[in-house]
Amino acid sequence: MIVKEAPRPPNEDLRLSTLRALNVLDTPREERFDRLTRLTRRMFRVPIAAISLIDENRQWLKSCMGLAARETPRAYSFCAHAILHDDPLVVEDALHDERFFDNPLVTREPRVRFYTGCPIKAGNGCRLGTLAIIDHDPRGLTDDERSALKDLAAMVERELLIMHPSTTDELTGITNRKGFLAMAQRCLSQCIRHGMSATLVMFSLDTQSDAHGPEAELGLTTFAETMKAGFRESDLFARLDSNEFALLLSHTGADGAGKCAQRFTALMSAENVGLPPEARINFLWVAVEFDPSRHNTVDALLTEARKAVHQQRRRGG
């Protein structure tokens, strides 16, 4: 038997950092998650429904109805395959799927034949795990059922967000300063360890964007949504304060980061056209390449970027 283990996502380091920053792994079962898996099992009339999170070497179940196990090896996990894509992974008959036909979860208990896993995402877009349904018999999934599973997965995402709001910006739903500092430090440590380049892009919004009210909030949420759509899954972005956003690009030098920022500026300009004048966001950006000899912490990198922003504003940039 050769288990066909899923490849690691390209943003695996960031994904794991994001997952661990939630501090949800190995926590006790909670009724609000169990309620969702009970509802899922009942809606889809399956014997097993689970909320699974994929750690470095295991699949850990925050909630599961129909199984007593709390974790399985990642190598055997169907969910490790599901987190490679945004859309749900549907396996109608595992015995006729070359990825799973000899998997111990198929050939032995719980004898999985049908599996569907809908990815569960963090605010930064990382796929942390799945909401999964499992049956002992082959079956399909209708378009309506697929949509319903996505809706339930979104409810799981909201519960995770509510559970750990300390690392998420309340207005925009993306990572906040606390979360950015924690994840960026891990990212920079990885870059040092593997000799990789990294660049910080600081976005400084005009001061009028710091206004309150629905128009200002619309502008800020649009800015954050455009960041989600405009950058790679391996990129770490955050709202650091009311008018300051940051983007950390690994495997990228200053020139590459500048091109990314220019593309984002074009995307945001297009979004501004559709916004009311009061909600439109004007901003400038600077890129600072990570240098371990000068930037011993993330704060040091941020400080240099803020100085560059200040200098650019003084020059009228």
C-alpha positions as CSV (number, residue, x, y, z in Angstrom):
1,M,0.0,0.0,0.0
2,I,1.3,3.4,-1.0
3,V,-0.8,6.3,0.4
4,K,-0.9,9.2,-2.0
5,E,-0.2,12.1,0.3
6,A,-1.4,15.5,-0.8
7,P,1.2,18.0,-1.8
8,R,1.8,21.0,0.5
9,P,0.1,24.2,-0.4
10,P,2.4,26.9,-1.8
11,N,1.7,29.1,1.2
12,E,2.2,26.4,3.8
13,D,4.4,28.4,6.1
14,L,1.9,31.3,6.3
15,R,-1.0,28.8,6.5
16,L,0.5,27.0,9.5
17,S,1.4,30.3,11.2
18,T,-2.1,31.5,10.7
19,L,-3.6,28.3,12.1
20,R,-1.4,28.3,15.1
21,A,-2.1,32.0,15.8
22,L,-5.7,31.1,16.4
23,N,-4.7,28.9,19.4
24,V,-7.6,26.5,18.5
25,L,-5.7,23.3,18.1
26,D,-6.2,20.7,20.9
27,T,-8.9,22.8,22.6
28,P,-12.0,21.1,24.0
29,R,-15.1,20.5,22.0
30,E,-17.5,23.5,21.9
31,E,-21.3,23.4,21.5
32,R,-21.3,26.1,18.8
33,F,-19.1,24.0,16.5
34,D,-20.9,20.8,17.4
35,R,-24.2,22.4,16.6
36,L,-22.9,23.1,13.1
37,T,-21.7,19.6,12.5
38,R,-25.0,18.2,13.8
39,L,-26.8,20.4,11.4
40,T,-24.6,19.5,8.5
41,R,-25.0,15.8,9.1
42,R,-28.7,16.1,9.3
43,M,-29.0,18.3,6.2
44,F,-27.0,16.0,4.0
45,R,-28.2,12.8,5.6
46,V,-24.7,11.4,6.1
47,P,-23.3,9.3,9.0
48,I,-20.2,11.6,9.5
49,A,-19.7,15.4,9.5
50,A,-16.6,17.1,10.7
51,I,-14.8,20.3,11.1
52,S,-11.1,19.5,10.5
53,L,-8.0,21.6,10.7
54,I,-4.8,20.5,8.9
55,D,-1.7,20.9,11.1
56,E,1.9,20.1,9.9
57,N,1.6,16.3,10.3
58,R,-2.0,15.7,11.3
59,Q,-5.6,16.3,10.7
60,W,-7.2,17.5,13.9
61,L,-11.0,17.6,14.4
62,K,-12.5,20.5,16.3
63,S,-15.9,18.9,16.0
64,C,-17.0,15.6,14.6
65,M,-20.3,13.8,14.5
66,G,-20.2,10.1,13.7
67,L,-16.5,9.4,14.7
68,A,-14.8,9.1,18.0
69,A,-11.3,10.0,16.8
70,R,-10.0,13.5,17.3
71,E,-7.1,13.3,14.9
72,T,-5.6,11.2,12.0
73,P,-2.3,11.4,10.2
74,R,-2.2,14.2,7.6
75,A,-0.8,11.6,5.1
76,Y,-4.2,9.8,5.2
77,S,-6.3,12.9,5.2
78,F,-8.8,13.7,2.4
79,C,-9.0,17.2,3.8
80,A,-5.3,17.7,3.1
81,H,-6.3,17.4,-0.6
82,A,-9.3,19.6,-0.2
83,I,-7.3,22.6,1.1
84,L,-5.4,22.8,-2.2
85,H,-8.4,24.5,-3.9
86,D,-11.1,27.1,-3.1
87,D,-14.0,24.9,-4.3
88,P,-15.2,21.9,-2.4
89,L,-13.5,18.6,-3.2
90,V,-16.1,16.0,-4.1
91,V,-15.2,12.3,-4.2
92,E,-18.2,10.4,-5.2
93,D,-16.6,6.9,-4.8
94,A,-13.2,6.7,-3.1
95,L,-12.7,3.1,-4.3
96,H,-12.6,4.4,-7.9
97,D,-10.4,7.4,-7.2
98,E,-6.7,6.8,-7.7
99,R,-5.8,9.2,-4.8
100,F,-7.8,7.3,-2.2
101,F,-8.7,3.7,-3.3
102,D,-6.0,2.2,-1.0
103,N,-6.2,4.8,1.8
104,P,-6.6,3.1,5.2
105,L,-9.6,5.4,5.9
106,V,-11.2,3.7,2.9
107,T,-10.0,0.1,3.2
108,R,-10.6,0.1,7.0
109,E,-12.9,1.9,9.4
110,P,-14.5,4.4,8.9
111,R,-14.7,2.9,5.3
112,V,-15.1,6.2,3.5
113,R,-16.7,5.9,0.1
114,F,-18.2,9.4,-0.4
115,Y,-16.4,12.5,0.7
116,T,-16.9,16.2,0.2
117,G,-14.8,18.8,2.0
118,C,-15.4,22.6,1.7
119,P,-12.3,24.6,2.6
120,I,-12.5,26.8,5.8
121,K,-10.5,30.0,5.3
122,A,-8.9,32.6,7.6
123,G,-9.3,36.3,7.2
124,N,-6.0,36.4,5.1
125,G,-7.4,33.8,2.7
126,C,-5.4,30.8,4.0
127,R,-7.3,27.5,3.9
128,L,-7.0,26.1,7.4
129,G,-9.1,22.9,7.0
130,T,-12.6,21.9,5.9
131,L,-16.2,21.3,6.8
132,A,-16.5,17.7,5.5
133,I,-19.3,15.2,5.0
134,I,-18.7,11.5,4.7
135,D,-20.8,8.5,3.7
136,H,-20.2,4.7,3.6
137,D,-21.8,4.5,0.2
138,P,-21.1,6.2,-3.1
139,R,-23.2,9.2,-3.9
140,G,-23.1,12.6,-5.7
141,L,-23.7,16.2,-4.7
142,T,-26.2,18.6,-6.4
143,D,-25.4,22.2,-7.1
144,D,-27.8,23.2,-4.4
145,E,-26.1,20.9,-1.9
146,R,-22.7,22.3,-2.8
147,S,-24.0,25.9,-2.2
148,A,-25.5,24.8,1.1
149,L,-22.2,23.3,2.2
150,K,-20.4,26.5,1.3
151,D,-22.9,28.5,3.4
152,L,-22.3,26.2,6.4
153,A,-18.5,26.5,6.0
154,A,-18.8,30.3,6.0
155,M,-20.6,29.9,9.4
156,V,-17.7,27.9,10.7
157,E,-15.3,30.6,9.5
158,R,-17.4,33.2,11.4
159,E,-17.3,31.2,14.6
160,L,-13.5,30.9,14.3
161,L,-13.3,34.7,13.8
162,I,-15.5,35.3,16.8
163,M,-13.4,32.9,18.8
164,H,-10.2,34.7,18.3
165,P,-10.9,38.4,17.3
166,S,-7.6,39.5,18.8
167,T,-5.7,38.9,15.6
168,T,-8.3,40.1,13.2
169,D,-9.4,43.6,12.3
170,E,-13.0,44.0,13.3
171,L,-14.0,46.2,10.3
172,T,-12.2,44.6,7.4
173,G,-11.9,41.0,8.5
174,I,-8.2,40.8,7.6
175,T,-5.3,40.4,9.9
176,N,-4.7,43.2,12.4
177,R,-1.4,44.5,13.8
178,K,-1.1,41.9,16.5
179,G,-1.7,39.1,14.0
180,F,0.7,40.6,11.5
181,L,3.5,41.0,13.9
182,A,3.3,37.3,15.0
183,M,3.0,35.9,11.5
184,A,5.5,38.2,9.9
185,Q,8.1,37.3,12.5
186,R,7.7,33.6,11.7
187,C,7.8,34.4,8.0
188,L,11.0,36.4,8.3
189,S,12.6,33.7,10.4
190,Q,11.8,31.2,7.5
191,C,13.4,33.6,5.0
192,I,16.6,33.8,7.1
193,R,16.7,30.0,7.5
194,H,16.2,29.3,3.8
195,G,18.1,32.3,2.4
196,M,15.0,33.7,0.8
197,S,14.3,37.4,0.0
198,A,11.3,39.3,1.4
199,T,10.0,42.8,1.0
200,L,7.5,44.9,3.1
201,V,5.1,47.2,1.2
202,M,3.6,49.9,3.4
203,F,0.3,51.5,2.2
204,S,-0.4,54.8,3.8
205,L,-3.9,56.1,3.2
206,D,-4.6,59.8,3.0
207,T,-5.7,61.3,6.4
208,Q,-9.2,62.0,5.1
209,S,-9.6,58.2,4.8
210,D,-9.4,58.1,8.6
211,A,-12.9,59.7,8.8
212,H,-15.7,57.8,10.4
213,G,-19.1,56.9,9.0
214,P,-20.5,54.5,6.4
215,E,-18.6,56.0,3.4
216,A,-15.2,55.8,5.2
217,E,-16.0,52.2,6.2
218,L,-17.0,51.3,2.7
219,G,-13.7,52.6,1.4
220,L,-11.6,50.7,4.0
221,T,-13.5,47.5,3.4
222,T,-13.1,47.8,-0.3
223,F,-9.4,48.4,0.1
224,A,-9.1,45.2,2.2
225,E,-11.2,43.2,-0.2
226,T,-9.0,44.4,-3.1
227,M,-6.0,43.2,-1.2
228,K,-7.5,39.8,-0.8
229,A,-8.2,39.6,-4.6
230,G,-5.0,41.2,-5.7
231,F,-2.3,39.3,-3.9
232,R,-1.1,35.7,-3.7
233,E,-2.2,33.2,-1.0
234,S,1.4,33.2,0.3
235,D,1.4,36.9,0.8
236,L,0.7,38.3,4.3
237,F,-1.3,41.5,4.4
238,A,-2.9,43.4,7.3
239,R,-4.5,46.6,8.5
240,L,-2.1,47.9,11.1
241,D,-4.1,50.9,12.2
242,S,-6.8,53.2,10.9
243,N,-5.0,54.4,7.8
244,E,-2.0,52.1,7.5
245,F,-2.0,48.7,5.7
246,A,1.0,46.4,5.2
247,L,2.0,43.6,2.8
248,L,4.8,41.2,3.3
249,L,6.0,39.4,0.2
250,S,8.3,36.4,0.6
251,H,10.5,35.2,-2.3
252,T,10.3,38.8,-3.6
253,G,12.8,41.6,-3.9
254,A,12.1,45.3,-3.9
255,D,11.6,45.4,-7.7
256,G,9.1,42.6,-7.7
257,A,7.3,44.1,-4.7
258,G,7.1,47.5,-6.6
259,K,5.4,45.8,-9.6
260,C,2.9,44.1,-7.2
261,A,2.2,47.4,-5.6
262,Q,1.7,49.1,-9.0
263,R,-0.8,46.4,-10.0
264,F,-2.6,46.8,-6.8
265,T,-2.8,50.6,-7.3
266,A,-4.4,50.0,-10.7
267,L,-6.9,47.6,-9.2
268,M,-7.8,50.0,-6.5
269,S,-8.2,52.8,-9.0
270,A,-10.7,50.7,-10.8
271,E,-12.6,50.0,-7.6
272,N,-12.6,53.7,-6.7
273,V,-14.5,54.5,-9.9
274,G,-17.5,52.6,-8.6
275,L,-17.4,54.1,-5.1
276,P,-19.2,57.2,-3.9
277,P,-16.7,60.2,-3.9
278,E,-16.7,60.2,0.0
279,A,-15.6,56.6,0.0
280,R,-12.8,56.7,-2.5
281,I,-9.3,55.8,-1.1
282,N,-6.2,57.7,-2.0
283,F,-2.9,56.3,-0.8
284,L,0.8,56.1,-1.3
285,W,3.1,53.1,-0.9
286,V,6.7,52.4,-0.2
287,A,8.7,49.1,-0.5
288,V,11.5,48.1,1.9
289,E,13.5,45.0,1.2
290,F,14.2,42.8,4.3
291,D,17.8,42.9,5.4
292,P,18.6,40.7,8.4
293,S,21.6,42.8,9.2
294,R,19.4,45.9,9.7
295,H,16.0,44.5,10.5
296,N,16.3,42.2,13.5
297,T,12.5,42.4,14.2
298,V,9.4,43.1,12.2
299,D,9.1,46.4,14.1
300,A,12.5,47.5,12.7
301,L,11.2,46.8,9.2
302,L,8.0,48.7,9.9
303,T,9.9,51.6,11.3
304,E,12.0,52.0,8.2
305,A,8.9,51.8,6.0
306,R,7.2,54.5,8.1
307,K,10.3,56.8,7.7
308,A,10.1,56.3,4.0
309,V,6.4,57.1,3.9
310,H,7.1,60.3,5.9
311,Q,9.9,61.3,3.5
312,Q,7.7,60.7,0.5
313,R,4.9,62.8,2.0
314,R,7.3,65.6,2.7
315,R,8.4,65.5,-1.0
316,G,4.7,65.7,-1.9
317,G,4.5,62.1,-3.1
